[in-house]
Amino acid sequence: MISEKNLIGNVKEKKSNYDLMTAVMICLGKKASTDTNVLKLLNVLLSTETASEDKCQILEEDFKIKMTQTLESEVSLMCNLSKGVEEQGIQKGLQKGLEQGIQAMIATLKKLQIPTETILIETCEKFGLTREDAEKYLK
């Protein structure tokens, strides 16, 4: 909670003058329902499906925003950032799926009472792991 605290003196101030934290939530909705310019602008800027060149063209043509080199680079940076975040999420998902696959295979081979040495060899071959990494999964 934000509260007023005077270090010197005893002057009172209205809370609205110092409690300036405000949250604004805008629901973008579906593309077809964007007849408000602000919502359409946000849809263009935040779209993960539109390339940065297309966004710059839309900003110039539809919103009459003069594209400078700085603005173009900022739009491109914003697009690359969202793609980077998406790619990072995909890589984490793939890694997690791979780990689950390795664990499932090892569990199945153990259930079939396959010798530990054979499990290690198969795990290394199938998943391209070092023996040390395969042993970690085996535990």
Residue, then its C-alpha position, 0 to 999 in steps of 0.5 A: m500500500i502506498s501512503e504519504k510520509n512527510l520527512i519535513g513539515n506536516v503538509k497533507e496531500k491528496k492521495s490521488n496526487y501521489d498514488l499514481m499506480t494505475a493498471v489498464m486492461i484492454c481486451l483486444g478481441k477478434k480481428a473483425s471487431t476492431d473498429t476502434n483505432v486504438l484497438k486496431l493499432l494495438n492489434v497491429l503492434l502486438s500481432t505475432e503473425t504479422a511481419s515487421e515490414d507489414k506492420c510498418q506499412i500498416l502503420e504508415e498507410d492506415f494510421k498515417i504514422k511517418m516511419t523513421q529509421t528509428l521507429e522501423s528498427e523499434v518495430s523490428l526489435m519488438c517483432n524479433l523479441s516476441k519471436g525470440v520468446e516464442e522460440q525459447g518456449i518451443q525449445k524448452g518444450l522440446q527439451k522437456g518432451l525429450e527428457q520425458g521420452i528418455q525416462a519413459m524408455i528407461a522405465t519400460l526397459k527396466k520393467l522388461q528386466i533388460p540389463t542395466e548395461t544394455i539400457l545405458i548403451e541403447t539410451c546413448e545410441k537412441f538419444g545421442l547422449t554421453r554415458e554420463d548423461a545416460e547414467k543420470y537418467l537411469k537413476 
